Amino acid sequence: MADYIVAKNREKYIGMIGLSTAVFESIVAFSLEDIKGIKLVPATRFRKNVTCKVEDDKLNFNLSLTVKTGNNVNEICRRVQNHVIKVVYNMTDFDDVIVNIDVRGFYI
């Protein structure tokens, strides 16, 4: 299991670009601020609210969040998943992404 993934090279012979999983975690965490109706569960000393692992050349994200009361949980989670996939692709050209969401509760 790697802590980074090699970006897709568009030009030959200019070198490799390695992106740390921490970069992907930051991209996703910042992008989720744009979505209304959810909040990331506050990170603790021992647990992150967004984690990324590379498995079988795919990025596996795990998100812990709360949903605003009154929202359809399935609909908003699907929207979050599609948003994460789109943002990661737009910023890195990487499209093999799995987004797992752990809904920890609700807020008013």
C-alpha positions as CSV (number, residue, x, y, z in Angstrom):
1,M,0.0,0.0,0.0
2,A,1.5,3.3,-1.1
3,D,1.4,6.7,0.6
4,Y,1.4,8.4,-2.8
5,I,0.3,7.9,-6.4
6,V,2.1,8.9,-9.6
7,A,0.2,11.5,-11.6
8,K,-0.5,10.7,-15.3
9,N,2.2,12.2,-17.5
10,R,1.1,14.2,-20.5
11,E,4.5,14.6,-22.0
12,K,7.2,12.0,-22.3
13,Y,10.7,12.3,-20.8
14,I,10.1,15.2,-18.4
15,G,9.9,13.2,-15.2
16,M,7.3,11.9,-12.7
17,I,5.0,13.7,-10.4
18,G,4.0,11.9,-7.2
19,L,1.0,13.1,-5.2
20,S,0.8,12.2,-1.5
21,T,-2.4,10.9,-0.1
22,A,-2.3,13.9,2.2
23,V,-2.7,16.1,-0.9
24,F,-5.8,14.2,-1.9
25,E,-7.2,14.5,1.6
26,S,-6.7,18.3,1.6
27,I,-8.3,18.7,-1.8
28,V,-11.4,16.8,-0.7
29,A,-11.6,18.4,2.7
30,F,-11.5,21.9,1.3
31,S,-13.9,21.1,-1.5
32,L,-16.5,19.9,0.9
33,E,-16.9,23.4,2.3
34,D,-18.8,24.2,-0.9
35,I,-21.6,21.7,-0.2
36,K,-24.5,22.9,1.8
37,G,-26.3,20.5,4.2
38,I,-23.2,18.7,5.4
39,K,-20.4,19.2,7.9
40,L,-17.3,17.2,8.3
41,V,-17.0,15.6,11.8
42,P,-14.3,17.5,13.6
43,A,-10.9,15.8,13.4
44,T,-9.4,14.6,16.6
45,R,-5.9,13.8,17.7
46,F,-6.3,10.2,16.7
47,R,-8.9,10.3,13.9
48,K,-9.1,12.3,10.7
49,N,-12.4,13.3,9.1
50,V,-11.1,12.6,5.5
51,T,-8.7,9.7,4.8
52,C,-7.3,8.5,1.6
53,K,-5.6,5.2,0.8
54,V,-4.2,3.8,-2.5
55,E,-5.4,0.2,-3.1
56,D,-5.1,-1.5,-6.5
57,D,-4.2,1.8,-8.2
58,K,-7.5,3.3,-7.0
59,L,-7.9,6.2,-4.5
60,N,-10.2,5.1,-1.6
61,F,-11.6,8.0,0.4
62,N,-13.4,7.6,3.7
63,L,-15.3,10.7,4.9
64,S,-17.0,11.2,8.3
65,L,-19.7,13.8,8.2
66,T,-23.0,15.0,9.7
67,V,-26.0,15.9,7.6
68,K,-28.3,18.8,8.3
69,T,-31.7,17.8,9.6
70,G,-34.4,17.7,6.9
71,N,-32.0,16.6,4.0
72,N,-32.4,13.3,2.3
73,V,-29.3,11.3,3.4
74,N,-29.0,9.2,0.3
75,E,-29.4,12.1,-2.0
76,I,-26.9,14.3,-0.3
77,C,-24.4,11.5,0.1
78,R,-24.6,10.7,-3.7
79,R,-24.0,14.4,-4.3
80,V,-21.0,14.4,-2.1
81,Q,-19.6,11.3,-3.8
82,N,-20.0,12.8,-7.3
83,H,-18.6,16.1,-6.1
84,V,-15.4,14.4,-4.7
85,I,-14.9,12.4,-7.9
86,K,-15.3,15.6,-10.0
87,V,-13.0,17.7,-7.9
88,V,-10.2,15.0,-7.7
89,Y,-10.4,14.6,-11.5
90,N,-10.4,18.3,-12.2
91,M,-7.3,18.9,-10.0
92,T,-5.3,15.8,-10.7
93,D,-6.7,14.0,-13.8
94,F,-7.1,10.9,-11.7
95,D,-10.5,9.2,-12.1
96,D,-10.2,5.8,-10.3
97,V,-11.9,7.0,-7.1
98,I,-14.0,5.3,-4.5
99,V,-15.8,7.5,-2.0
100,N,-17.1,5.9,1.2
101,I,-19.2,8.0,3.5
102,D,-19.8,7.5,7.2
103,V,-22.7,9.6,8.4
104,R,-22.1,10.1,12.1
105,G,-25.3,12.0,12.9
106,F,-27.3,15.1,12.2
107,Y,-27.1,18.8,13.0
108,I,-29.7,21.6,13.1
